[in-house]
Amino acid sequence: MAAGKFLMVGAGLSGAVIGRQLAEAGHQVQVVDARDHIGGNCHTARDPETGVLLHVYGPHIFHTDDGEVWDYVNRFATFKPYKNRVKTTARGQVFSLPVNLHTINQFFGKTLRPAEARAFIAETQADTTIKDPQSFEEQALRFVGRDLYEAFFKGYTLKQWGVSPRELPASILKRLPLRFSYDDNYFFHKYQGMPEQGYSEMIGGILDHPGISVRLETVFNRAETQDYDHVFYSGPLDGYFDYELGRLGYRTLDFEKFTYDGDYQGCAVMNYGDVDVPYTRITEHKHFAPWESHEKSVCYREYSRSATPQDIPYYPIRQLKEKALLADYVALAERSTGVSFVGRLGTYRYLDMDVTIREALDVAAGFLQQRAAAQAVPAFWTAPL
């Protein structure tokens, strides 16, 4: 099979992984990114004042049950064990998240054992009249009851999404566990860790192949598709079509960075559940690398708001009007030739890092197989709406 010439739009996980797979298959790969660094929103960098490794666009903790993906990332970085233990300040106290046995006992002033706590929530807190929760609020009321919902979820969600939890789908909350043990590990996956020198170094390792060239501060022009055998586009789906049908909605984040002599909050992530606190959380970045030692600390206060055209998009909103517009853009994408839409922005979905890598590996494998069989390549790689 003759070597092909392929373009990856975006130097984040999707572009890097697909590009690497194609390069290892003997093809020439060009990677372009509009920013001045690789890694997309996973970008990490050393703070010049303190030496702390910063998650520049917010924290990313790697967690997966996919052994192949875990082996893949360990090819390109040394991963250190890391457990995400989130705290939340609400109503003048600090609690552990996700809601676990300690949270329940502390909040209600009790000393319940696991079976007792399970019965307590089911019989005195959970709203069992809700049989099929449709909204975030209904799911929370059915899940933990009004008291825990209003303390830990309602205010935070209002700040994070800018709309009432009654307008958000139940699926958002279904991802969060409720534990009747003292396990405060936020995730429950088999493999959890953090790349010792950060995600940018890991992604740099993935891109380090003689068949791959990288150009930063380069804005993609759709006319370039004709210069390549195929384009893998991980930018905003609506942006590829110059927003001709309108803009898909996103939430973005503003970061207020500050330094501190010593340890500011004693943990990596402190949520703020009270609605009258304007930020959603404070992240203290030296705690994301507990194997390092730093006298000073770097923290970010995070503020969530609706994204404007000039902002970095973080979270696809995916409410009803966005889903209708998304369906129209998907139809456009499926009629397009010579391009595949991949990744979080290209498919307008919130994706964890492991899922992004898994889909990138699958897209690359499917593309190479179809190319070998001289079949047409689908334009839009995504799960059903």
C-alpha positions as CSV (number, residue, x, y, z in Angstrom):
1,M,0.0,0.0,0.0
2,A,1.4,3.4,-1.0
3,A,2.3,5.8,1.7
4,G,-0.3,8.5,2.3
5,K,-0.1,12.1,3.3
6,F,-2.4,13.0,6.2
7,L,-3.3,16.1,8.2
8,M,-4.1,16.2,11.9
9,V,-5.9,19.4,12.9
10,G,-5.2,19.7,16.6
11,A,-2.1,18.6,18.6
12,G,-4.1,17.2,21.5
13,L,-4.7,13.6,22.3
14,S,-6.9,12.7,19.2
15,G,-4.5,14.2,16.7
16,A,-1.4,12.8,18.4
17,V,-2.7,9.3,18.8
18,I,-4.2,9.0,15.3
19,G,-1.1,10.6,13.8
20,R,1.2,8.2,15.6
21,Q,-0.7,5.2,14.5
22,L,-0.7,6.3,10.9
23,A,3.0,7.2,11.1
24,E,3.9,3.8,12.5
25,A,2.0,2.3,9.5
26,G,4.4,4.1,7.2
27,H,2.5,7.3,6.3
28,Q,3.5,10.9,6.4
29,V,1.6,13.0,9.0
30,Q,1.4,16.8,9.4
31,V,0.0,18.1,12.7
32,V,-1.2,21.7,13.0
33,D,-2.5,23.6,16.0
34,A,-3.6,27.2,16.3
35,R,-2.1,27.5,19.8
36,D,1.6,27.9,20.6
37,H,1.9,24.5,22.4
38,I,0.9,20.9,22.0
39,G,-1.5,19.0,24.3
40,G,-4.7,20.9,23.8
41,N,-6.5,21.4,27.1
42,C,-4.4,18.7,28.6
43,H,-1.3,21.0,28.3
44,T,1.0,21.1,31.3
45,A,3.9,23.5,32.0
46,R,6.3,24.4,34.8
47,D,5.5,27.6,36.6
48,P,8.6,29.8,36.2
49,E,8.3,31.3,39.7
50,T,7.7,28.2,41.8
51,G,8.6,25.2,39.6
52,V,5.2,23.7,40.2
53,L,3.9,21.6,37.3
54,L,0.7,23.3,36.2
55,H,-2.4,21.9,34.5
56,V,-2.8,25.1,32.6
57,Y,-6.4,24.5,31.5
58,G,-7.6,22.8,34.6
59,P,-6.7,19.5,36.3
60,H,-6.7,16.2,34.3
61,I,-6.5,12.9,36.3
62,F,-6.0,9.8,34.2
63,H,-8.3,6.9,35.1
64,T,-9.4,4.0,33.0
65,D,-10.5,0.3,33.0
66,D,-9.1,-0.1,29.5
67,G,-5.8,-2.1,29.8
68,E,-4.8,-1.4,26.2
69,V,-5.1,2.4,26.7
70,W,-3.2,2.2,30.0
71,D,-0.4,0.3,28.3
72,Y,-0.4,2.8,25.5
73,V,0.1,5.9,27.6
74,N,2.7,4.1,29.7
75,R,4.7,3.7,26.4
76,F,5.2,7.4,26.4
77,A,5.4,8.5,30.0
78,T,6.2,7.2,33.5
79,F,2.9,7.2,35.4
80,K,2.9,7.7,39.1
81,P,0.0,6.4,41.3
82,Y,-2.5,9.2,42.0
83,K,-5.9,9.0,43.6
84,N,-8.3,12.0,43.2
85,R,-9.7,12.9,46.6
86,V,-12.0,15.9,46.3
87,K,-13.1,18.0,49.2
88,T,-16.0,20.5,49.2
89,T,-16.8,23.5,51.4
90,A,-20.5,23.9,52.0
91,R,-22.5,25.5,54.8
92,G,-19.3,26.4,56.7
93,Q,-17.9,22.9,56.8
94,V,-15.5,20.8,54.7
95,F,-16.8,17.4,53.5
96,S,-15.4,14.6,51.3
97,L,-16.7,13.9,47.9
98,P,-18.1,11.8,46.4
99,V,-20.8,11.4,49.0
100,N,-19.6,8.5,51.1
101,L,-20.2,7.1,54.6
102,H,-18.0,9.8,56.2
103,T,-19.9,12.5,54.3
104,I,-23.3,11.1,55.4
105,N,-22.3,10.7,59.1
106,Q,-20.7,14.1,59.3
107,F,-23.5,15.9,57.5
108,F,-26.3,14.4,59.5
109,G,-24.3,14.1,62.8
110,K,-24.6,10.3,63.0
111,T,-22.4,7.3,63.4
112,L,-24.1,4.9,60.9
113,R,-22.5,1.7,59.7
114,P,-22.8,0.9,56.0
115,A,-26.1,-1.0,56.1
116,E,-27.6,1.6,58.4
117,A,-26.5,4.4,56.2
118,R,-27.9,2.7,53.1
119,A,-31.3,2.3,54.8
120,F,-31.2,5.8,56.2
121,I,-30.8,7.3,52.7
122,A,-33.3,5.0,51.1
123,E,-36.0,5.3,53.8
124,T,-35.6,8.9,55.0
125,Q,-33.9,10.9,52.3
126,A,-34.3,9.6,48.8
127,D,-37.5,10.6,47.0
128,T,-38.9,7.3,46.0
129,T,-41.9,8.8,44.3
130,I,-39.6,9.7,41.4
131,K,-39.6,6.5,39.4
132,D,-37.8,7.6,36.2
133,P,-35.6,10.6,36.8
134,Q,-35.4,12.9,33.7
135,S,-33.6,15.9,35.0
136,F,-30.4,16.4,37.0
137,E,-32.6,17.6,40.0
138,E,-34.9,14.6,39.8
139,Q,-31.9,12.2,39.7
140,A,-30.3,13.9,42.7
141,L,-33.6,13.9,44.7
142,R,-34.0,10.2,43.9
143,F,-30.3,9.5,44.5
144,V,-29.5,11.2,47.8
145,G,-32.5,13.3,48.8
146,R,-33.1,17.1,49.1
147,D,-30.7,17.8,52.0
148,L,-27.6,16.4,50.4
149,Y,-28.6,17.7,46.9
150,E,-29.0,21.2,48.1
151,A,-25.8,21.2,50.1
152,F,-23.4,19.6,47.5
153,F,-25.0,19.6,44.1
154,K,-27.5,22.4,43.5
155,G,-25.3,25.5,43.9
156,Y,-22.3,23.9,42.3
157,T,-24.3,22.9,39.3
158,L,-26.0,26.3,38.9
159,K,-22.5,27.9,38.8
160,Q,-21.0,25.2,36.6
161,W,-23.7,25.2,33.9
162,G,-25.5,28.5,34.4
163,V,-28.9,27.0,34.3
164,S,-31.2,25.3,36.8
165,P,-30.5,21.6,37.5
166,R,-34.1,21.1,36.4
167,E,-33.0,21.9,32.8
168,L,-30.0,19.5,32.8
169,P,-30.3,15.8,31.9
170,A,-30.1,13.2,34.6
171,S,-27.2,11.5,32.9
172,I,-24.8,14.2,34.2
173,L,-25.3,13.0,37.8
174,K,-25.5,9.3,37.0
175,R,-21.7,9.4,36.6
176,L,-21.2,10.3,40.2
177,P,-21.0,7.5,42.8
178,L,-22.6,7.2,46.1
179,R,-20.6,5.1,48.5
180,F,-21.6,3.4,51.8
181,S,-18.0,3.0,52.9
182,Y,-15.2,5.4,53.8
183,D,-13.7,5.2,50.3
184,D,-13.2,8.8,49.2
185,N,-11.4,8.0,45.9
186,Y,-13.4,10.0,43.4
187,F,-12.9,7.4,40.6
188,F,-13.4,3.7,40.8
189,H,-11.3,2.6,37.7
190,K,-8.7,-0.1,37.8
191,Y,-5.9,2.1,36.5
192,Q,-5.4,5.6,38.0
193,G,-2.3,7.8,37.8
194,M,-0.6,10.9,36.6
195,P,2.3,11.3,34.1
196,E,5.4,12.1,36.2
197,Q,6.5,15.0,34.0
198,G,3.0,16.1,32.8
199,Y,0.8,15.5,29.8
200,S,2.6,17.7,27.4
201,E,5.7,15.6,27.7
202,M,3.6,12.5,27.2
203,I,1.9,13.9,24.1
204,G,5.3,15.1,22.9
205,G,6.5,11.5,23.1
206,I,3.5,10.3,21.1
207,L,4.3,12.9,18.4
208,D,8.1,12.1,18.4
209,H,8.2,10.0,15.2
210,P,10.2,10.7,12.0
211,G,6.9,10.4,10.0
212,I,5.3,13.2,12.0
213,S,5.9,17.0,11.7
214,V,4.2,19.6,13.9
215,R,3.4,23.2,13.1
216,L,2.1,25.4,16.0
217,E,0.4,28.8,15.8
218,T,-1.1,27.6,12.5
219,V,-4.7,28.1,11.8
220,F,-6.4,25.4,9.6
221,N,-8.0,26.5,6.4
222,R,-10.6,24.1,5.0
223,A,-9.2,24.6,1.5
224,E,-6.1,22.6,2.7
225,T,-8.1,19.3,2.6
226,Q,-7.3,19.0,-1.1
227,D,-3.6,18.9,-0.3
228,Y,-3.9,15.7,1.7
229,D,-5.2,12.2,1.2
230,H,-7.3,12.7,4.3
231,V,-7.8,15.1,7.2
232,F,-8.6,14.2,10.8
233,Y,-10.2,17.3,12.3
234,S,-10.4,17.7,16.1
235,G,-11.4,21.3,16.2
236,P,-14.9,22.6,16.8
237,L,-17.4,20.8,14.5
238,D,-19.3,24.0,13.8
239,G,-16.0,25.9,13.2
240,Y,-15.1,23.5,10.3
241,F,-18.2,24.7,8.5
242,D,-17.6,28.4,9.4
243,Y,-20.6,28.4,11.7
244,E,-22.9,28.5,8.8
245,L,-25.8,27.0,10.7
246,G,-25.1,28.9,13.9
247,R,-22.8,28.2,16.9
248,L,-23.0,25.2,19.2
249,G,-23.1,26.2,22.9
250,Y,-20.2,25.6,25.3
251,R,-19.3,26.6,28.8
252,T,-15.8,28.0,29.3
253,L,-13.7,28.6,32.4
254,D,-11.9,31.7,33.7
255,F,-8.9,31.0,36.0
256,E,-7.7,33.4,38.7
257,K,-4.2,32.3,39.4
258,F,-2.5,33.1,42.7
259,T,0.6,31.9,44.6
260,Y,1.0,31.1,48.3
261,D,3.9,30.5,50.6
262,G,3.4,27.0,51.9
263,D,0.3,24.8,51.6
264,Y,-2.9,26.8,50.8
265,Q,-5.7,24.3,51.3
266,G,-4.1,20.9,52.0
267,C,-5.7,19.1,49.0
268,A,-5.6,19.3,45.2
269,V,-9.3,20.1,44.7
270,M,-11.7,22.0,46.9
271,N,-15.2,22.5,45.6
272,Y,-17.5,25.3,46.8
273,G,-21.1,24.1,46.9
274,D,-22.6,27.4,48.2
275,V,-24.2,29.4,45.4
276,D,-23.1,32.7,46.9
277,V,-19.4,31.8,46.4
278,P,-18.8,32.9,42.8
279,Y,-16.2,30.3,41.9
280,T,-16.8,26.6,41.6
281,R,-13.5,25.3,43.0
282,I,-9.9,26.1,43.9
283,T,-7.2,23.7,42.6
284,E,-3.8,23.6,44.2
285,H,-1.5,22.2,41.6
286,K,1.5,21.0,43.6
287,H,-0.8,18.4,45.1
288,F,-1.3,16.9,41.6
289,A,2.4,15.8,41.9
290,P,2.8,14.6,45.5
291,W,6.1,13.0,44.6
292,E,7.6,16.5,44.2
293,S,8.4,19.0,46.9
294,H,7.7,22.8,46.6
295,E,7.9,25.5,49.3
296,K,5.5,27.7,47.4
297,S,2.2,26.8,45.9
298,V,0.2,27.8,42.8
299,C,-3.6,27.8,43.0
300,Y,-6.4,28.6,40.5
301,R,-9.9,29.8,41.3
302,E,-12.2,28.5,38.6
303,Y,-15.2,30.5,37.3
304,S,-17.6,29.0,34.8
305,R,-19.6,31.0,32.2
306,S,-21.0,30.8,28.7
307,A,-18.4,30.7,26.0
308,T,-18.1,33.5,23.5
309,P,-16.6,33.2,20.1
310,Q,-13.2,34.4,21.5
311,D,-13.1,31.8,24.4
312,I,-11.7,28.4,24.7
313,P,-14.6,25.9,24.7
314,Y,-14.6,23.4,27.5
315,Y,-17.9,21.7,28.1
316,P,-20.5,21.1,25.4
317,I,-23.9,22.1,26.7
318,R,-25.9,19.6,24.7
319,Q,-29.3,20.9,25.7
320,L,-32.3,20.4,23.4
321,K,-31.5,23.4,21.1
322,E,-27.9,22.3,20.8
323,K,-28.8,18.7,20.1
324,A,-31.1,19.9,17.2
325,L,-28.3,22.1,15.8
326,L,-25.8,19.3,16.3
327,A,-27.9,16.9,14.2
328,D,-27.8,19.4,11.4
329,Y,-24.0,19.7,11.6
330,V,-23.7,15.9,11.8
331,A,-25.7,15.7,8.5
332,L,-23.2,18.2,6.9
333,A,-20.3,16.2,8.3
334,E,-21.6,12.9,6.9
335,R,-21.8,14.5,3.4
336,S,-18.3,15.8,3.6
337,T,-15.5,13.8,1.9
338,G,-11.8,13.6,2.8
339,V,-12.3,14.5,6.5
340,S,-13.0,12.7,9.7
341,F,-14.3,14.5,12.8
342,V,-12.7,13.3,16.0
343,G,-12.3,14.1,19.6
344,R,-14.2,16.2,22.1
345,L,-14.7,19.3,19.9
346,G,-15.0,17.4,16.6
347,T,-17.9,15.3,17.9
348,Y,-19.3,17.7,20.4
349,R,-19.2,15.4,23.4
350,Y,-17.5,15.5,26.8
351,L,-14.9,12.8,26.7
352,D,-12.5,11.6,29.4
353,M,-8.9,11.2,28.3
354,D,-9.0,7.4,28.2
355,V,-12.1,7.4,26.0
356,T,-10.5,10.0,23.7
357,I,-7.5,7.7,23.3
358,R,-9.6,4.6,22.8
359,E,-11.6,6.3,20.1
360,A,-8.5,7.6,18.4
361,L,-6.9,4.1,18.4
362,D,-10.1,2.7,16.9
363,V,-10.5,5.5,14.3
364,A,-6.9,4.9,13.2
365,A,-7.3,1.1,13.0
366,G,-10.6,1.4,11.1
367,F,-9.1,4.0,8.7
368,L,-6.1,1.9,7.9
369,Q,-8.2,-1.2,7.4
370,Q,-10.6,0.6,5.1
371,R,-7.8,2.2,3.2
372,A,-6.2,-1.2,2.7
373,A,-9.5,-2.4,1.4
374,A,-9.9,0.7,-0.8
375,Q,-13.2,1.5,0.8
376,A,-14.8,4.9,1.5
377,V,-14.0,6.3,4.9
378,P,-16.9,7.7,7.1
379,A,-16.7,11.4,7.8
380,F,-18.1,11.4,11.3
381,W,-16.9,9.1,14.0
382,T,-19.2,9.4,17.0
383,A,-21.7,7.6,19.2
384,P,-25.4,7.9,18.4
385,L,-27.0,11.1,19.6
